[in-house]
Amino acid sequence: MCPHLAHSDSRLIMQAGSNLDRPLSRSSVQRTNMLSNRLVFVPVLVAGLLGPAGIAMAQDASAVSDAFAAAMSRGGEMEVKIGSASGGGDTVTLGEVSFVPKDGSTQTRFSQVELTGVAEAGDDFAADAITMTDGAMSGDTTGTIGKVMIGEASFPKKAAPDEKTRVSYRRMTGAEISLTPKERTEPLTISTFTMDVSDIVDGVPQASKGNAEAVTIPLSYFPAGGRITPSDLGYEETVFDVTWEGSRNAGSKALSLDEVSLTLRDGGTLTAKGDLGGIGGEAAATDPLGGLGTMSVADFTLVYEDNSLAGRVLEHFAKQQGMTREQYVDQLAAALPFMLGFLQNPEFQSKAAAALGTFLKDPRSLTVSLKPEAPVSGGQIVQLLSAAPQTIPDVLNATVTANQAE
């Protein structure tokens, strides 16, 4: 996950999964995409209130407790209650710590918050680690959090009552997380997550890498009336793994995606890599296309590697048509050139249809690459859609290949 996206979604994290401060719709695909958004927020479960870490000298428990509560309160938006504070020196233990948002959404309580390696670092307190254990959530979202650890953390010793200070960090991990939105009866669970951040600019990490493992989404989260459901494909549960690594140039607004991958266990892996421009900033904020108009593509590759999902889907639709899988694939492959006719680009249509046909007959991998000679913006693509849609594959230098993933 790119770091600036992680921080921009902190409010959602607060409402949906944790009060430590930074989704299904018209069709199965849209609902699945919204579910994927839930996956994205896990590694920033407490990132909204967190913001790089400092270095460290020791202080008493009361002073550290007060400063920690002030930093987590976000200038009064969050009420932080601490039942007890003990220890001193380089270890401070806080008991029964609650984070209650003023908007009344989801509140979180931890039985214990332990700060280790505590020391003074100029105007801040620094800690090697802040470990929160035995968490419970109530309100809009209910659930439990086994443990969240914030590494290389720092927060101001003193802050004005309305100052939105944060706990800064370099690393965050979590384990045994269970979230149940109020409209659901079964929990979405995450076994573990890890996130490392770096290149801090104005308090915002510009580089991030991490993963979330065993993100389990109950089948009840998928629409029962959809054209196809996980149970139709033989899944008794859907378990995902998420991995990302990327960085953003704060000056040029360029985003480099080293890897963003989503894996459905016993299904397949979708991986995105590339370089995008115009991410964020004032121009994106005022863009009528919601930032897509200013975003540009310099190099982008999307790879799907199959591990039974494609076969399951083909078997399902072949059965609906009263055909064997081979018969259904032959029929579909023959129809591909006509199905792609809307592109109005015969050469690209022919190459894309051939690649898709190869994949359908032997589903191993499918790769879509965009390598334009010069960056192409979303605004340019929108204009071409209405003026000359047939030129878009050539302008983007788009290619589709099958079973050639590295």
KETI-20976 format. One record per residue (C-alpha): residue number from 0; x, y, z. Coordinates in nm, 4 decimals, always signed. Layout:
N
<NUM <X Y Z>>,
...
! end
This chain:
406
<0 <+0.0000 +0.0000 +0.0000>>,
<1 <+0.1331 +0.3320 -0.0820>>,
<2 <+0.1999 +0.5398 +0.2296>>,
<3 <-0.0014 +0.8470 +0.1407>>,
<4 <-0.3095 +0.6345 +0.0744>>,
<5 <-0.2611 +0.4751 +0.4109>>,
<6 <-0.2702 +0.8088 +0.5860>>,
<7 <-0.5601 +0.9475 +0.3810>>,
<8 <-0.7866 +0.6635 +0.4936>>,
<9 <-0.7230 +0.7045 +0.8644>>,
<10 <-1.0747 +0.8254 +0.9314>>,
<11 <-1.2203 +0.5117 +0.7827>>,
<12 <-0.9945 +0.3070 +1.0035>>,
<13 <-1.1174 +0.4928 +1.3054>>,
<14 <-1.4791 +0.4197 +1.2249>>,
<15 <-1.4396 +0.0682 +1.0965>>,
<16 <-1.1747 -0.1014 +1.2941>>,
<17 <-1.0004 +0.0940 +1.5634>>,
<18 <-1.0261 +0.4120 +1.7523>>,
<19 <-0.6591 +0.4688 +1.7364>>,
<20 <-0.6829 +0.6764 +1.4288>>,
<21 <-0.5649 +0.5453 +0.9582>>,
<22 <-1.6552 -0.2549 +0.2239>>,
<23 <-2.0407 -0.4968 -0.1350>>,
<24 <-2.2796 -0.3053 -0.4167>>,
<25 <-2.4483 -0.3459 -0.7588>>,
<26 <-2.2600 -0.6508 -0.8677>>,
<27 <-2.0378 -0.9184 -0.7191>>,
<28 <-1.7285 -0.7510 -0.8623>>,
<29 <-1.8139 -0.4148 -0.7066>>,
<30 <-1.8861 -0.5795 -0.3741>>,
<31 <-1.5618 -0.7727 -0.3890>>,
<32 <-1.3719 -0.4498 -0.4614>>,
<33 <-1.5303 -0.2900 -0.1566>>,
<34 <-1.4287 -0.5918 +0.0484>>,
<35 <-1.0754 -0.5471 -0.0819>>,
<36 <-1.0851 -0.1931 +0.0573>>,
<37 <-1.1325 -0.3449 +0.3994>>,
<38 <-0.8140 -0.5394 +0.3438>>,
<39 <-0.6278 -0.2231 +0.2604>>,
<40 <-0.7119 -0.0585 +0.5919>>,
<41 <-0.5797 -0.3367 +0.8168>>,
<42 <-0.2094 -0.2390 +0.8147>>,
<43 <-0.3017 +0.1177 +0.9104>>,
<44 <-0.5318 +0.0129 +1.1908>>,
<45 <-0.3889 +0.2787 +1.4167>>,
<46 <-0.2032 +0.4909 +1.1609>>,
<47 <-0.4474 +0.7809 +1.1570>>,
<48 <-0.3282 +0.8974 +1.4939>>,
<49 <+0.0263 +0.8035 +1.4240>>,
<50 <+0.2316 +1.0054 +1.2078>>,
<51 <+0.8044 +0.9137 +1.2225>>,
<52 <+0.9852 +0.8232 +1.5318>>,
<53 <+1.2443 +1.0053 +1.7289>>,
<54 <+1.5377 +0.9185 +1.9463>>,
<55 <+1.5359 +0.8936 +2.3122>>,
<56 <+1.6083 +0.9993 +2.7931>>,
<57 <+1.3890 +0.8783 +3.0739>>,
<58 <+1.0801 +1.0327 +3.2368>>,
<59 <+0.8226 +0.9475 +3.5035>>,
<60 <+0.5065 +0.7457 +3.4310>>,
<61 <+0.2622 +1.0294 +3.4933>>,
<62 <+0.4301 +1.2676 +3.2493>>,
<63 <+0.4568 +0.9990 +2.9802>>,
<64 <+0.0931 +0.8967 +3.0344>>,
<65 <-0.0343 +1.2529 +3.0012>>,
<66 <+0.1718 +1.3198 +2.6893>>,
<67 <+0.0604 +0.9915 +2.5274>>,
<68 <-0.3059 +1.0696 +2.5967>>,
<69 <-0.2708 +1.4202 +2.4515>>,
<70 <-0.1033 +1.2902 +2.1359>>,
<71 <-0.3713 +1.0262 +2.0828>>,
<72 <-0.6577 +1.2694 +2.1411>>,
<73 <-0.6017 +1.4450 +1.8080>>,
<74 <-0.6693 +1.7876 +1.9495>>,
<75 <-0.9838 +1.6822 +2.1347>>,
<76 <-1.1442 +1.4681 +1.8616>>,
<77 <-1.0759 +1.1613 +2.0707>>,
<78 <-1.1264 +1.1169 +2.4429>>,
<79 <-0.8434 +0.9114 +2.5849>>,
<80 <-0.8999 +0.7478 +2.9218>>,
<81 <-0.6151 +0.5872 +3.1100>>,
<82 <-0.7011 +0.3858 +3.4206>>,
<83 <-0.3539 +0.3637 +3.5668>>,
<84 <+0.0086 +0.4512 +3.4981>>,
<85 <+0.3001 +0.2773 +3.6626>>,
<86 <+0.6694 +0.2183 +3.6203>>,
<87 <+0.9172 +0.4823 +3.5203>>,
<88 <+1.2659 +0.5020 +3.3824>>,
<89 <+1.2580 +0.3369 +3.0447>>,
<90 <+0.9374 +0.1324 +3.0913>>,
<91 <+0.5900 +0.2743 +3.1504>>,
<92 <+0.2795 +0.0574 +3.1799>>,
<93 <-0.0692 +0.2005 +3.1273>>,
<94 <-0.3740 +0.0032 +3.2379>>,
<95 <-0.7276 +0.0050 +3.0929>>,
<96 <-0.6671 +0.2525 +2.8119>>,
<97 <-0.9758 +0.3574 +2.6135>>,
<98 <-1.0055 +0.5618 +2.2956>>,
<99 <-1.3525 +0.7121 +2.2572>>,
<100 <-1.4229 +0.9242 +1.9465>>,
<101 <-1.6337 +1.2327 +2.0019>>,
<102 <-1.8553 +1.1352 +1.7044>>,
<103 <-1.9730 +0.8309 +1.8986>>,
<104 <-1.8661 +0.5745 +1.6373>>,
<105 <-1.6360 +0.2881 +1.7411>>,
<106 <-1.4452 +0.2941 +2.0645>>,
<107 <-1.1509 +0.0753 +2.1523>>,
<108 <-1.0183 -0.0369 +2.4884>>,
<109 <-0.6868 -0.2057 +2.5608>>,
<110 <-0.6247 -0.3818 +2.8896>>,
<111 <-0.2632 -0.2754 +2.8769>>,
<112 <-0.0386 -0.0385 +2.6868>>,
<113 <+0.3303 -0.0818 +2.7586>>,
<114 <+0.5921 +0.1694 +2.6459>>,
<115 <+0.9464 +0.0322 +2.6500>>,
<116 <+1.2775 +0.2052 +2.5861>>,
<117 <+1.1193 +0.5349 +2.6927>>,
<118 <+1.3446 +0.8414 +2.6930>>,
<119 <+1.3426 +1.2127 +2.6254>>,
<120 <+1.4303 +1.3331 +2.2765>>,
<121 <+1.4241 +1.7120 +2.2708>>,
<122 <+1.0606 +1.8244 +2.2827>>,
<123 <+0.9371 +1.4663 +2.2463>>,
<124 <+0.9169 +1.1432 +2.4341>>,
<125 <+1.0509 +0.8490 +2.2350>>,
<126 <+0.9896 +0.4776 +2.2827>>,
<127 <+1.1462 +0.1742 +2.1220>>,
<128 <+0.8018 +0.0151 +2.1226>>,
<129 <+0.4452 +0.0844 +2.2289>>,
<130 <+0.2658 -0.2476 +2.2708>>,
<131 <-0.1130 -0.2531 +2.3079>>,
<132 <-0.2669 -0.5839 +2.4141>>,
<133 <-0.6073 -0.7393 +2.4775>>,
<134 <-0.8103 -0.4902 +2.2754>>,
<135 <-1.1889 -0.4800 +2.2485>>,
<136 <-1.4042 -0.2664 +2.0181>>,
<137 <-1.7642 -0.1579 +2.0598>>,
<138 <-2.0033 +0.0695 +1.8722>>,
<139 <-2.0346 +0.0773 +1.4921>>,
<140 <-1.7811 -0.2035 +1.4745>>,
<141 <-1.7320 -0.4687 +1.7390>>,
<142 <-1.4386 -0.7011 +1.7732>>,
<143 <-1.1102 -0.7840 +1.9365>>,
<144 <-0.7433 -0.7036 +1.8813>>,
<145 <-0.4881 -0.9432 +2.0225>>,
<146 <-0.1925 -0.7090 +1.9921>>,
<147 <-0.0707 -0.3975 +1.8119>>,
<148 <+0.2926 -0.2906 +1.8348>>,
<149 <+0.4156 +0.0534 +1.7261>>,
<150 <+0.7930 +0.0599 +1.6818>>,
<151 <+1.0386 +0.3512 +1.6993>>,
<152 <+0.7644 +0.5813 +1.8244>>,
<153 <+0.7678 +0.9407 +1.9427>>,
<154 <+0.5152 +1.1994 +2.0613>>,
<155 <+0.5322 +1.5564 +2.1992>>,
<156 <+0.5896 +1.6103 +2.5697>>,
<157 <+0.3402 +1.8942 +2.5694>>,
<158 <+0.0808 +2.0170 +2.3212>>,
<159 <-0.1831 +2.2889 +2.3152>>,
<160 <-0.5354 +2.1567 +2.3948>>,
<161 <-0.6552 +2.1992 +2.0349>>,
<162 <-0.3298 +2.0954 +1.8664>>,
<163 <-0.3673 +1.7815 +1.6510>>,
<164 <-0.0513 +1.6039 +1.7536>>,
<165 <+0.0167 +1.2417 +1.6687>>,
<166 <+0.2231 +0.9465 +1.7744>>,
<167 <+0.4865 +0.9074 +1.5032>>,
<168 <+0.6316 +0.5683 +1.4196>>,
<169 <+0.8562 +0.3690 +1.1872>>,
<170 <+0.6989 +0.0244 +1.2185>>,
<171 <+0.3621 -0.1211 +1.3072>>,
<172 <+0.2562 -0.4813 +1.3564>>,
<173 <-0.0646 -0.6450 +1.4701>>,
<174 <-0.2042 -0.9907 +1.5375>>,
<175 <-0.5289 -1.1733 +1.6066>>,
<176 <-0.7705 -0.9081 +1.4831>>,
<177 <-1.1432 -0.9666 +1.4483>>,
<178 <-1.3808 -0.6991 +1.3121>>,
<179 <-1.7589 -0.7209 +1.2821>>,
<180 <-1.9338 -0.4190 +1.1247>>,
<181 <-2.2783 -0.3548 +1.2691>>,
<182 <-2.4508 -0.4682 +0.9474>>,
<183 <-2.2770 -0.8080 +0.9722>>,
<184 <-2.3100 -1.1077 +1.2015>>,
<185 <-1.9774 -1.2760 +1.1254>>,
<186 <-1.6332 -1.1248 +1.1799>>,
<187 <-1.3685 -1.0407 +0.9212>>,
<188 <-1.0422 -1.1662 +1.0723>>,
<189 <-0.6748 -1.0895 +1.0161>>,
<190 <-0.4058 -1.3180 +1.1473>>,
<191 <-0.1159 -1.0709 +1.1294>>,
<192 <-0.0077 -0.7485 +0.9601>>,
<193 <+0.3212 -0.5607 +0.9349>>,
<194 <+0.3965 -0.2136 +0.8002>>,
<195 <+0.7286 -0.0296 +0.7786>>,
<196 <+0.7449 +0.3377 +0.6785>>,
<197 <+1.0303 +0.5724 +0.5879>>,
<198 <+1.1216 +0.8948 +0.4068>>,
<199 <+0.9199 +1.1205 +0.6345>>,
<200 <+0.8222 +1.4564 +0.4788>>,
<201 <+0.6238 +1.7048 +0.6901>>,
<202 <+0.5228 +1.4235 +0.9224>>,
<203 <+0.3931 +1.1990 +0.6415>>,
<204 <+0.5758 +0.8781 +0.5402>>,
<205 <+0.6471 +0.8753 +0.1656>>,
<206 <+0.7601 +0.5119 +0.1498>>,
<207 <+0.5890 +0.2055 +0.2872>>,
<208 <+0.6071 -0.1701 +0.2665>>,
<209 <+0.4238 -0.4446 +0.4471>>,
<210 <+0.1799 -0.7306 +0.4376>>,
<211 <-0.1369 -0.8681 +0.5889>>,
<212 <-0.1698 -1.2429 +0.6205>>,
<213 <-0.4738 -1.4701 +0.6434>>,
<214 <-0.7377 -1.2024 +0.5944>>,
<215 <-1.0518 -1.4140 +0.6115>>,
<216 <-1.3776 -1.2802 +0.4684>>,
<217 <-1.6902 -1.4838 +0.5525>>,
<218 <-1.8990 -1.6065 +0.2601>>,
<219 <-2.1947 -1.4154 +0.4058>>,
<220 <-2.0211 -1.0929 +0.2998>>,
<221 <-2.0814 -1.1829 -0.0660>>,
<222 <-2.4272 -1.1249 -0.2173>>,
<223 <-2.6306 -1.4449 -0.2198>>,
<224 <-2.8168 -1.3328 -0.5319>>,
<225 <-2.5082 -1.2604 -0.7388>>,
<226 <-2.4410 -1.4273 -1.0718>>,
<227 <-2.1521 -1.6132 -0.9143>>,
<228 <-2.0466 -1.6514 -0.5501>>,
<229 <-1.7459 -1.8072 -0.3759>>,
<230 <-1.9594 -2.1021 -0.2668>>,
<231 <-2.0516 -2.1613 -0.6334>>,
<232 <-1.6796 -2.2031 -0.6967>>,
<233 <-1.6325 -2.4513 -0.4134>>,
<234 <-1.4925 -2.2177 -0.1493>>,
<235 <-1.5927 -2.2757 +0.2103>>,
<236 <-1.4088 -1.9582 +0.3075>>,
<237 <-1.2121 -1.6856 +0.1303>>,
<238 <-0.8673 -1.6218 +0.2713>>,
<239 <-0.6483 -1.3439 +0.1313>>,
<240 <-0.2887 -1.2317 +0.1708>>,
<241 <-0.1893 -0.8732 +0.0849>>,
<242 <+0.1622 -0.7454 +0.0131>>,
<243 <+0.2772 -0.3997 -0.0895>>,
<244 <+0.5863 -0.1869 -0.1315>>,
<245 <+0.5964 +0.1596 -0.2803>>,
<246 <+0.7087 +0.5175 -0.2466>>,
<247 <+0.5936 +0.8652 -0.3435>>,
<248 <+0.7987 +1.1693 -0.4344>>,
<249 <+0.6494 +1.4535 -0.2324>>,
<250 <+0.7773 +1.7144 -0.4752>>,
<251 <+0.6882 +1.5633 -0.8131>>,
<252 <+0.3838 +1.3709 -0.6800>>,
<253 <+0.5142 +1.0595 -0.8578>>,
<254 <+0.4184 +0.7212 -0.7157>>,
<255 <+0.6385 +0.4171 -0.7641>>,
<256 <+0.4712 +0.0825 -0.7029>>,
<257 <+0.7342 -0.1855 -0.6538>>,
<258 <+0.4556 -0.4333 -0.5817>>,
<259 <+0.0958 -0.4409 -0.4695>>,
<260 <-0.0431 -0.7924 -0.4665>>,
<261 <-0.3639 -0.9573 -0.3551>>,
<262 <-0.3655 -1.3355 -0.3235>>,
<263 <-0.6730 -1.5510 -0.2824>>,
<264 <-0.5486 -1.8710 -0.1271>>,
<265 <-0.6199 -2.1679 -0.3542>>,
<266 <-0.7313 -1.9146 -0.6158>>,
<267 <-0.4745 -1.6818 -0.7687>>,
<268 <-0.2636 -1.3695 -0.7272>>,
<269 <-0.3210 -1.0249 -0.8807>>,
<270 <-0.0109 -0.8041 -0.8817>>,
<271 <+0.0308 -0.4419 -0.9896>>,
<272 <+0.3622 -0.2671 -1.0528>>,
<273 <+0.4535 +0.0604 -1.2161>>,
<274 <+0.5120 +0.4323 -1.2065>>,
<275 <+0.2288 +0.6842 -1.1825>>,
<276 <+0.2380 +1.0631 -1.1678>>,
<277 <+0.0176 +1.3413 -1.0362>>,
<278 <-0.0813 +1.1584 -0.7196>>,
<279 <-0.2263 +1.4013 -0.4656>>,
<280 <-0.1605 +1.7721 -0.4334>>,
<281 <-0.3792 +2.0760 -0.4953>>,
<282 <-0.4421 +1.9944 -0.8637>>,
<283 <-0.5759 +1.6502 -0.7749>>,
<284 <-0.7933 +1.7928 -0.4977>>,
<285 <-0.9750 +2.0232 -0.7408>>,
<286 <-0.9865 +1.7767 -1.0313>>,
<287 <-1.3480 +1.7150 -1.1458>>,
<288 <-1.2551 +1.3505 -1.2069>>,
<289 <-1.1586 +1.3033 -0.8445>>,
<290 <-0.7844 +1.3018 -0.9101>>,
<291 <-0.7975 +1.0663 -1.2110>>,
<292 <-0.7664 +1.3572 -1.4519>>,
<293 <-0.4313 +1.4681 -1.3139>>,
<294 <-0.2948 +1.1186 -1.2559>>,
<295 <-0.0641 +0.9983 -1.5326>>,
<296 <+0.0662 +0.6579 -1.6374>>,
<297 <+0.4334 +0.6230 -1.7219>>,
<298 <+0.4670 +0.2470 -1.6843>>,
<299 <+0.2120 +0.0044 -1.5439>>,
<300 <+0.1841 -0.3751 -1.5400>>,
<301 <-0.0990 -0.5896 -1.4079>>,
<302 <-0.0360 -0.9627 -1.3754>>,
<303 <-0.2796 -1.2350 -1.2765>>,
<304 <-0.1282 -1.5729 -1.1873>>,
<305 <-0.3827 -1.8502 -1.1583>>,
<306 <-0.3941 -2.1184 -0.8941>>,
<307 <-0.7347 -2.2792 -0.9680>>,
<308 <-0.9680 -1.9746 -0.9679>>,
<309 <-0.9898 -1.9469 -1.3480>>,
<310 <-1.0602 -2.3172 -1.3776>>,
<311 <-1.3324 -2.2959 -1.1148>>,
<312 <-1.5001 -2.0070 -1.2980>>,
<313 <-1.4849 -2.1823 -1.6352>>,
<314 <-1.6243 -2.5045 -1.4877>>,
<315 <-1.9091 -2.3101 -1.3272>>,
<316 <-2.0224 -2.1318 -1.6440>>,
<317 <-1.9699 -2.4399 -1.8606>>,
<318 <-2.2023 -2.6316 -1.6304>>,
<319 <-2.4617 -2.3542 -1.6540>>,
<320 <-2.4463 -2.3823 -2.0343>>,
<321 <-2.4727 -2.7612 -2.0258>>,
<322 <-2.1273 -2.7979 -2.1806>>,
<323 <-1.7953 -2.9476 -2.0921>>,
<324 <-1.5258 -2.7021 -1.9898>>,
<325 <-1.3381 -2.7645 -2.3173>>,
<326 <-1.6505 -2.6938 -2.5246>>,
<327 <-1.7225 -2.3741 -2.3314>>,
<328 <-1.3630 -2.2517 -2.3686>>,
<329 <-1.3626 -2.3177 -2.7459>>,
<330 <-1.6897 -2.1258 -2.7841>>,
<331 <-1.5675 -1.8349 -2.5721>>,
<332 <-1.2292 -1.8145 -2.7458>>,
<333 <-1.3989 -1.8056 -3.0880>>,
<334 <-1.6199 -1.5175 -2.9755>>,
<335 <-1.3391 -1.3044 -2.8303>>,
<336 <-1.2564 -1.1086 -3.1509>>,
<337 <-1.6201 -0.9998 -3.1755>>,
<338 <-1.6444 -0.9241 -2.8037>>,
<339 <-1.3447 -0.6895 -2.8366>>,
<340 <-1.4884 -0.5143 -3.1420>>,
<341 <-1.5821 -0.2079 -2.9377>>,
<342 <-1.2102 -0.1194 -2.9253>>,
<343 <-1.2167 -0.0422 -3.3012>>,
<344 <-0.8501 -0.1357 -3.3217>>,
<345 <-0.8223 -0.4580 -3.5288>>,
<346 <-0.4520 -0.5167 -3.4684>>,
<347 <-0.4774 -0.4818 -3.0905>>,
<348 <-0.8039 -0.6790 -3.0842>>,
<349 <-0.6398 -0.9685 -3.2664>>,
<350 <-0.3397 -0.9822 -3.0334>>,
<351 <-0.5514 -0.9440 -2.7185>>,
<352 <-0.7997 -1.2115 -2.8326>>,
<353 <-0.5161 -1.4541 -2.9060>>,
<354 <-0.3639 -1.4002 -2.5604>>,
<355 <-0.6989 -1.4349 -2.3841>>,
<356 <-0.7752 -1.7506 -2.5814>>,
<357 <-0.4413 -1.9011 -2.4822>>,
<358 <-0.5068 -1.8220 -2.1175>>,
<359 <-0.8588 -1.9699 -2.1235>>,
<360 <-0.7286 -2.2973 -2.2672>>,
<361 <-0.4346 -2.3159 -2.0275>>,
<362 <-0.4870 -2.0659 -1.7420>>,
<363 <-0.1478 -1.9972 -1.5919>>,
<364 <-0.0947 -1.6202 -1.6136>>,
<365 <-0.2306 -1.3139 -1.7914>>,
<366 <-0.0342 -0.9892 -1.8197>>,
<367 <-0.1542 -0.6436 -1.9251>>,
<368 <+0.1213 -0.3851 -1.9741>>,
<369 <+0.1040 -0.0119 -2.0427>>,
<370 <+0.4327 +0.1427 -2.1554>>,
<371 <+0.3598 +0.4747 -2.3311>>,
<372 <+0.6460 +0.6682 -2.4912>>,
<373 <+0.5557 +0.9618 -2.2636>>,
<374 <+0.3324 +0.9711 -1.9526>>,
<375 <-0.0383 +0.9779 -2.0399>>,
<376 <-0.2825 +1.1490 -1.8032>>,
<377 <-0.6327 +1.0407 -1.7120>>,
<378 <-0.7578 +1.3642 -1.8690>>,
<379 <-0.6010 +1.2694 -2.2021>>,
<380 <-0.7619 +0.9258 -2.1922>>,
<381 <-1.1041 +1.0768 -2.1211>>,
<382 <-1.0665 +1.3044 -2.4233>>,
<383 <-0.9620 +1.0118 -2.6443>>,
<384 <-1.2613 +0.8062 -2.5287>>,
<385 <-1.4929 +1.0567 -2.6928>>,
<386 <-1.2732 +1.1674 -2.9847>>,
<387 <-1.0696 +0.8659 -3.0954>>,
<388 <-1.1159 +0.5611 -2.8688>>,
<389 <-0.9445 +0.3310 -3.1210>>,
<390 <-0.6134 +0.5101 -3.0580>>,
<391 <-0.6042 +0.4448 -2.6828>>,
<392 <-0.4244 +0.1040 -2.7001>>,
<393 <-0.1589 +0.2579 -2.9261>>,
<394 <-0.1189 +0.5756 -2.7206>>,
<395 <-0.0720 +0.3651 -2.4075>>,
<396 <+0.1411 +0.1120 -2.5960>>,
<397 <-0.0774 -0.1575 -2.4409>>,
<398 <-0.0008 -0.5273 -2.4696>>,
<399 <-0.1764 -0.8421 -2.3456>>,
<400 <+0.0189 -1.1651 -2.3090>>,
<401 <-0.0620 -1.5050 -2.1653>>,
<402 <+0.1453 -1.7533 -1.9663>>,
<403 <+0.4599 -1.5393 -1.9801>>,
<404 <+0.4724 -1.4056 -1.6234>>,
<405 <+0.8214 -1.3878 -1.4797>>,
! end
